[in-house]
């Protein structure tokens, strides 16, 4: 086959372009320390790296959700700790008032401290985290309890997504803690439904949540509540159902009111009758604190798993994307030598003129 000068010229330009392209790519890898700088460098590796980055972004958002929920629960735990101290102090005062040596004026003095404890319990029941009331269920913008201890919130569980397809409630309802309702915390550990993926599923979920609120309001309206003197001496227990309103557990507000009234009226029997329900109230609070502790432990475990997954994904991306500097520099020197050789050898062929052929 005849090799023309045009063919030599094209071959020379092709070789120079190839060498310069390879040299440019290696220089770019050395500058960025990345083996993949554009998807065409390694389509499969680039897709995997992008998938890992997307997963890490989701995991980082889940970790932020957990951090917020942990702060919310820690605030709730601090409030429950103070509530425990208040109930313990109320029991100590009740035991003092139940003694025959503290009749008359001493019981009047004790009742004043019980009144202050009642006010502090009301304040605790309306604690906020930021701008949210922590014991009101979904009703986080208004105080969940009135001065008389009436609950205005609902039994909604505010869910946070702590992992893909997994949810965990971050709040406890005031009706559980202060009124002794729904003490089993049923359904509070995890939701039994998948994340809504369509507009129809989201609409059905919202309708279900609204219906729950309506059912709770209807149930609350059907109950006969006793306050003040009518509730004095009525024992409330965790293990029994109240014969009047059908509720299980201890109503802390009612217990404080009952104890205060018994002390002011110098009613020793009623004071003694409050001692056992105060123990039930402490068990009730401890149950809530155990629930909070369990959720915090679960969130800590999930957060640790998320952090490990994030680190693993970054390590995998490093293996996929990062360039081997030693190999890059070796290839760079090789490409530079190849380019110089191409230019030198081509110079011997391309510098010939017409006079060279006339010799």
Number of C-alpha atoms within 10 A of each C-alpha: 3 5 7 8 12 10 11 14 14 11 13 19 15 12 17 19 13 14 20 16 13 17 20 14 17 24 16 16 21 19 9 13 17 18 23 20 16 10 12 10 12 14 12 12 18 19 12 16 21 14 13 19 16 12 15 20 12 16 21 16 15 20 23 15 17 24 16 14 24 19 14 18 24 16 16 24 18 12 20 20 14 15 22 20 13 19 23 16 15 25 23 13 20 27 15 17 27 24 13 9 10 17 16 15 12 15 25 20 14 20 26 14 15 25 17 13 18 25 16 15 23 20 16 19 27 20 19 21 13 8 10 17 21 29 30 29 21 19 17 18 13 14 20 26 21 13 13 14 20 14 20 17 24 22 22 21 21 17 17 16 18 24 18 11 11 15 20 22 21 26 24 24 27 23 24 23 27 26 23 23 21 15 18 12 15 8 11 19 17 12 15 9 10 11 15 13 8 8 9 10 13 13 11 12 15 12 11 12 13 12 12 15 16 13 12 14 15 11 10 15 10 9 12 10 12 13 15 12 12 10 15 22 19 18 20 26 21 20 10 13 13 16 10 11 13 12 19 20 26 30 27 27 20 24 25 26 23 25 31 26 23 27 28 18 14 21 18 18 11 20 25 18 20 25 21 14 22 25 17 21 27 22 16 26 24 16 17 22 22 13 19 22 15 13 21 19 13 16 21 16 11 17 22 13 14 20 15 12 16 20 13 14 19 16 12 15 19 14 14 18 19 16 18 15 14 10 12 19 15 13 16 20 14 13 20 16 13 17 19 13 13 16 16 11 11 18 12 9 13 14 8 11 9 7 7 8 7 6 5
